[in-house]
Every structure is written in structure tokens, then in C-alpha cells.
């Protein structure tokens, strides 16, 4: 009887060891939209894990550093951005998203990954392109008819090394600006964040 009892206990322990791996709280992580640049990875998606990890590294084995951030999943969805030092344009980057059970786990420690489905992709990165200003909507195309310096304000100081030349065209104001001394100026857009001025006599 005792031997039979020991056999039953042993069988139960073995069954528990076999079943235990399947009792792990596995969960999926999926992406609905993402943007990869040479210095950031932004992703939104769904998961039934409590957290997800955004991860980026070069797509070469054993290359460091690894970049990752853990973000929460709220009502089954997540959205976050991972930033990192910029890679050269065209670098192949491995970027991934996976479910995470423990947000305090270090990389590759217990709980950092839930052992279930994750997102994985490799792409050549594109650097962030800064979008410059546009001309004011009320400006219209104007033609320059004489060589002249450009000025920081109507009747103000000339901008060092700043010139426009006869034959060039720019978007400019339709109405003259009158300086305190009575001179007339046209504000023009030359591609910067601040518009400049030239004498109205030099503009058609």
C-alpha cells in the first residue's frame, strides 16, 4: 500500500512538471502601425500581455548596443516610442515588439519575454527629415528687378552676406510695408523661419 502511495505521488509530481510550462502566462504582441527612423522606433498595436517591449539593434549577430523600452498595455492596446543614438542612413536595423510579463526584468532575465508570438522585422533606416517652413498663404509670386541686400526689417539693418538678384522670383507680400522714414519695402520668403525685406522699388 505504501509503495502504491509513493508511486501515485511520484506520478503526480511528474505530471505537474510536464504541465507547468503550459501554465506560463503567454500572450501575443501585434503591430497595427509603426515608423522606423535611424534614431527612433514608434509602434502601436495590440497585446494581451500587461506590457510590451519595443526593441531595436543592428541586424548583425552579437552586435551591441541593444535598445529597448517597456511600455504598458492599456485595454489591450499599446503605443510608444523608443529613441536611440542615430545610426548612419541605410543601416539595417532589427526591430521587434514582444509581450512582457515583468516590466522590471532586465533583458533576457525571467519575465522579459512571455515566450509567445512577437513582431519581428528588418529594414534599412531612413533619417528624420526636418520639414522646413512654408511661405505665408497670403504671399504671391514676385519678381526681383534689381540686385539688393536683404534686410531684417523694413528700413532696418542689412543681413550680412544676404543678397537677392535681378531675375530671381520669390513669394512676397502683395502690399508694401512703410518704414518709419517713409520708405517702402516688400516682405519676401527666402526659405527660412523668418521672412526678410527688400526695397519695394526692386520688386514687380
ZIFEN-V920926 format. One record per pair of residues at least 12 apart in sequence whose C-alpha atoms are under 10 Angstrom apart, sorted by the first residue. I is the first residue (numbers start at 1). J is the second residue. Records with the same first field share a line. If there is no record, write none. Layout:
# ZIFEN-V920926
I = J  J
This chain:
# ZIFEN-V920926
24 = 114  115  116
25 = 48  49  100  101  111  114  115  116
26 = 48  49  99  100  101  113  114  115  116  117
27 = 47  48  49  50  51  52  98  99  100  101  113  114  115  116  117  118
28 = 46  47  48  49  52  97  98  99  100  114  115  116  117  118  119
29 = 45  46  47  48  49  51  52  53  73  76  77  78  96  97  98  99  100  114  116  117  118  119
30 = 43  44  45  46  47  48  52  77  78  96  97  98  99  117  118  119  120
31 = 43  44  45  46  47  77  78  79  96  97  98  118  119  120
32 = 44  45  46  77  78  79
33 = 45  79
34 = 79  80  81
35 = 81  125
36 = 56  81  82  93  95  123  124  125  126  127  128
37 = 83  86  87  89  90  93  123  124  125  126  127  128  129
38 = 83  84  85  86  87  88  89  90  91  92  93  124  125  126  127  128
39 = 56  82  83  84  85  86  87  88  89  125  126  127  128
40 = 56  67  81  82  83  84  85  86  87  125  127  128
41 = 54  55  56  68  80  81  82  83  84  95  96  125
42 = 54  79  80  81  82  83
43 = 78  79  80  81  82  96  97
44 = 77  78  79  80  81  97
45 = 73  76  77  78  79  80  97
46 = 73  74  75  76  77  78  79  99
47 = 72  73  74  75  76  77  78  98  99  100  117  118
48 = 73  74  75  76  77  99  100
49 = 72  73  74  76  77  98  99  100  101  102  113  114  116
50 = 71  72  73  74  75  76  77  78  99  100  101  102  103
51 = 70  71  72  73  74  76  77  78  98  99  100  101  102  103  112  113  114
52 = 69  70  71  72  73  77  78  79  80  97  98  99  100  101  102  103  112  113  114  118
53 = 68  69  70  71  72  80  82  96  97  98  99  100  101  103  107  112  113  118
54 = 67  68  69  70  71  79  80  81  82  95  96  97  98  99  119
55 = 67  68  69  70  82  94  95  96  97  98  120
56 = 68  69  82  83  84  93  94  95  96  97  120  121  122
57 = 84  87  92  93  94  95  96  122
58 = 87  91  92  93  94  95  122  123  124
59 = 91  92  93  94  95  121  122  123  124
60 = 92  93  94
65 = 84
66 = 84  94  107
67 = 82  83  84  85  95
68 = 81  82  83  84  95  96  97  107
69 = 81  82  83  97  103
70 = 82  97  98  99  100  102  103  104  105  112
71 = 99  100  103
72 = 99  100  103
73 = 99  100
86 = 125  127  128
87 = 125  126  127
88 = 124  125  126  127
89 = 124  125  126  127  128
90 = 123  124  125  126  127
91 = 123  124  125  126  127
92 = 122  123  124  125  126
93 = 121  122  123  124  125
94 = 120  121  122  123  124  125
95 = 119  120  121  122  123
96 = 118  119  120  121  122
97 = 113  117  118  119  120  121
98 = 112  113  114  115  116  117  118  119  120
99 = 111  112  113  114  115  116  117  118  119
100 = 112  113  114  115  116
101 = 113  114  115
102 = 114
132 = 191  192  193
133 = 189  191  192  193  194
134 = 171  189  190  191  192  193
135 = 170  171  172  173  188  189  190  191  192  193  194  195
136 = 171  172  173  188  189  195
137 = 171  172  173
138 = 171  172  173  174
139 = 170  171  172  173  174  175  187  188  189
140 = 170  171  172  173  174  188  189
141 = 169  170  171  172  173  174  188  189  204
142 = 168  169  170  171  172  173  174  186  188  203  204
143 = 165  166  167  168  169  170  171  172  202  203  204
144 = 164  165  166  167  168  169  170  198  199  200  201  202  203  204
145 = 164  165  166  167  168  169  201  202  203  204
146 = 164  165  166  167  168  199  201  202  203
147 = 163  164  165  166  167  168  198  202
148 = 162  163  164  165  166  198  199  202
149 = 161  162  163  164  165  197  198  199
150 = 162  163  164  187  188  190  195  196  197  198  199
151 = 163  185  187  195  196  197  198  199
152 = 187  194  195  196  197  198
153 = 177  179  185  186  187  195  196  197  198
154 = 176  177  178  179  180  181  182  183  184  185  186  187  196  197  198  199  200
155 = 177  178  179  180  181  182  183  184  185  197  198  199
156 = 179  180  197
158 = 196  197  198
159 = 196  197
162 = 196
163 = 198
164 = 190  198  202
165 = 202
166 = 202  203
168 = 203
169 = 188  190  203  204
170 = 187  188  189  190  191  203
171 = 187  188  189  190  191
172 = 186  187  188  189  190  195  196  197  198  203
173 = 185  186  187  188  189  197
174 = 186  187  188  204
175 = 187  200
176 = 197  199  200
177 = 197  199  200
178 = 200
183 = 199  200  201
184 = 197  198  199  200  201
185 = 197  198  199  200  201  202  203
186 = 198  199  200  201  202  203  204
187 = 199  200
188 = 203
